[in-house]
Amino acid sequence: MNFVAMDFETASAKRFSACSLALTIVRNDQIVDEFYSLINPQTEFSWRNTQVHGLTQADVADAPTFPTVWEHVGNFFDRNKLVVAHNAPFDNGVLKSCLDHYGLNQPIYQTLDTVRTSRKFFPEFPNHKLNTVCDQLEIELDHHHNALDDSQACANILLYQEQHFGIEPLKPFVKVLK
């Protein structure tokens, strides 16, 4: 299986306020690369978001803005590529909002939400939050809400599901975003 696991953290409730992005690249069922960047969202941080992920305005003061980061990662988002996220509506929404905010073109790509697949395959779990699924499956997640750790955990959840259930039961969960 080939895919990219994506995770954003945001500075505030505004979806265009991405302050970090991580991608974990999987080829032939192996994690082969990763990308992580802080992002200067050019907007204020809310104390609530900082409390969740620990990032502050000072942490991103010298970080690139989203358009600069997009120049490095945009090629991972095309019609023939699968982009996975745990709670994909959030991460896909952040991406869409950032692209809209900066007047950049929206890519068409395939997406899969590991929250949805986890609900299907593991209905007995107490909930399907990333840290809970990782605990239940004994997948390492050292720093929850660190975008890189979260994207790696998401990739490992999907790899676990493919290994234990096969690729066919995952196919109905793939959607094309336009």
C-alpha positions as CSV (number, residue, x, y, z in Angstrom):
1,M,0.0,0.0,0.0
2,N,1.2,3.5,-0.9
3,F,-0.1,6.6,0.8
4,V,0.7,9.8,2.7
5,A,-0.5,10.3,6.3
6,M,-1.1,14.0,7.1
7,D,-1.6,15.9,10.3
8,F,-2.1,19.6,10.9
9,E,-2.1,21.6,14.1
10,T,-3.8,25.0,14.1
11,A,-3.2,28.3,16.0
12,S,-6.9,29.0,16.6
13,A,-10.3,27.8,15.7
14,K,-9.8,29.4,12.3
15,R,-9.3,26.6,9.9
16,F,-6.7,28.6,7.8
17,S,-4.5,29.0,10.9
18,A,-2.2,26.0,10.3
19,C,0.8,26.3,12.5
20,S,2.4,22.9,11.8
21,L,2.1,20.2,9.2
22,A,3.6,16.7,9.0
23,L,3.4,14.1,6.3
24,T,4.5,10.5,6.7
25,I,5.2,8.8,3.4
26,V,4.4,5.1,3.0
27,R,5.5,3.0,0.0
28,N,5.0,-0.7,-0.3
29,D,3.8,-0.9,3.3
30,Q,6.9,0.8,4.7
31,I,7.4,4.3,6.1
32,V,10.0,5.6,3.8
33,D,10.1,9.4,4.5
34,E,8.6,12.2,6.5
35,F,8.1,15.9,6.3
36,Y,7.6,18.3,9.1
37,S,7.4,22.1,9.2
38,L,6.2,24.8,11.6
39,I,4.1,27.3,9.7
40,N,3.6,31.0,10.5
41,P,-0.2,31.3,10.3
42,Q,0.0,35.1,10.2
43,T,-2.8,35.2,12.8
44,E,-3.1,35.2,16.5
45,F,-2.8,32.0,18.6
46,S,-5.6,31.1,21.0
47,W,-4.6,29.9,24.4
48,R,-6.8,26.8,24.0
49,N,-4.9,25.6,20.9
50,T,-1.6,26.3,22.5
51,Q,-2.7,24.3,25.5
52,V,-3.4,21.3,23.2
53,H,-0.2,21.3,21.1
54,G,2.2,23.5,23.0
55,L,3.0,25.8,20.1
56,T,3.1,29.6,20.5
57,Q,3.4,32.6,18.3
58,A,7.1,32.8,19.3
59,D,7.7,29.3,18.1
60,V,6.5,30.1,14.6
61,A,7.8,33.7,14.3
62,D,10.6,32.7,11.8
63,A,8.7,29.8,10.2
64,P,7.6,29.9,6.6
65,T,4.0,30.8,5.6
66,F,1.7,28.2,4.2
67,P,2.3,29.1,0.5
68,T,6.1,28.4,1.0
69,V,5.3,25.1,2.7
70,W,2.8,24.1,0.0
71,E,5.6,24.5,-2.6
72,H,7.4,21.6,-0.9
73,V,4.4,19.3,-0.3
74,G,1.8,20.1,-3.0
75,N,3.1,17.2,-5.2
76,F,1.8,14.7,-2.6
77,F,-1.8,15.8,-3.4
78,D,-3.0,14.6,-6.8
79,R,-5.8,12.4,-8.2
80,N,-3.7,9.2,-8.1
81,K,-2.5,9.6,-4.5
82,L,-4.1,8.6,-1.2
83,V,-3.9,11.0,1.7
84,V,-4.8,9.6,5.0
85,A,-5.6,11.4,8.3
86,H,-7.1,10.5,11.7
87,N,-10.2,12.7,11.6
88,A,-9.7,13.5,8.0
89,P,-12.5,16.1,7.8
90,F,-10.5,18.3,10.1
91,D,-7.1,18.0,8.3
92,N,-8.7,18.1,4.8
93,G,-10.6,21.2,6.0
94,V,-7.5,22.9,7.2
95,L,-5.8,22.2,3.9
96,K,-8.7,23.5,1.9
97,S,-9.0,26.6,4.1
98,C,-5.3,27.4,3.9
99,L,-5.4,27.0,0.1
100,D,-8.5,29.3,-0.1
101,H,-7.1,31.8,2.3
102,Y,-3.9,32.2,0.1
103,G,-5.7,32.0,-3.2
104,L,-4.0,28.7,-4.2
105,N,-5.6,26.0,-6.4
106,Q,-7.4,23.1,-4.7
107,P,-6.0,19.7,-5.7
108,I,-8.1,16.7,-6.4
109,Y,-6.9,13.7,-4.3
110,Q,-8.1,10.5,-2.7
111,T,-8.5,10.5,1.1
112,L,-9.3,8.0,3.8
113,D,-10.2,8.7,7.5
114,T,-8.7,6.3,10.0
115,V,-11.2,7.3,12.6
116,R,-13.9,5.8,10.3
117,T,-11.9,2.7,9.6
118,S,-11.2,2.3,13.3
119,R,-14.9,2.5,14.2
120,K,-15.6,-0.2,11.6
121,F,-12.8,-2.6,12.6
122,F,-12.7,-1.9,16.3
123,P,-16.3,-1.1,17.5
124,E,-15.4,-2.4,21.0
125,F,-12.8,0.4,21.7
126,P,-14.0,2.9,24.3
127,N,-13.6,5.7,21.7
128,H,-11.7,6.2,18.5
129,K,-9.4,9.1,19.3
130,L,-5.9,8.8,18.0
131,N,-4.3,8.2,21.4
132,T,-6.9,5.6,22.3
133,V,-6.6,3.6,19.1
134,C,-2.8,3.7,19.5
135,D,-3.0,2.5,23.1
136,Q,-5.4,-0.3,22.1
137,L,-3.3,-1.5,19.1
138,E,0.0,-0.9,21.0
139,I,1.2,1.7,18.4
140,E,3.8,4.1,19.6
141,L,2.5,7.7,20.1
142,D,5.0,9.7,22.2
143,H,3.7,13.2,21.8
144,H,0.1,13.4,21.0
145,H,-0.8,16.6,19.1
146,N,2.8,16.9,17.7
147,A,2.0,16.8,14.0
148,L,4.8,14.5,13.1
149,D,4.1,12.0,15.9
150,D,0.4,12.1,15.0
151,S,1.0,11.5,11.3
152,Q,3.3,8.6,12.0
153,A,0.7,7.1,14.3
154,C,-2.0,7.5,11.7
155,A,0.2,5.8,9.1
156,N,0.8,2.9,11.5
157,I,-2.9,2.5,12.2
158,L,-3.7,2.1,8.5
159,L,-0.8,-0.3,8.1
160,Y,-2.0,-2.4,11.0
161,Q,-5.6,-2.4,9.6
162,E,-4.3,-3.5,6.1
163,Q,-2.1,-6.2,7.7
164,H,-5.0,-7.6,9.8
165,F,-8.0,-7.1,7.5
166,G,-6.6,-6.8,4.0
167,I,-6.9,-4.0,1.5
168,E,-10.4,-4.8,0.1
169,P,-12.3,-3.8,3.3
170,L,-10.5,-0.5,3.2
171,K,-11.5,0.5,-0.3
172,P,-15.0,1.6,0.5
173,F,-13.5,4.2,2.9
174,V,-11.5,6.0,0.1
175,K,-13.2,9.2,-1.2
176,V,-12.1,11.6,-3.9
177,L,-11.9,15.3,-2.7
178,K,-12.5,17.9,-5.4
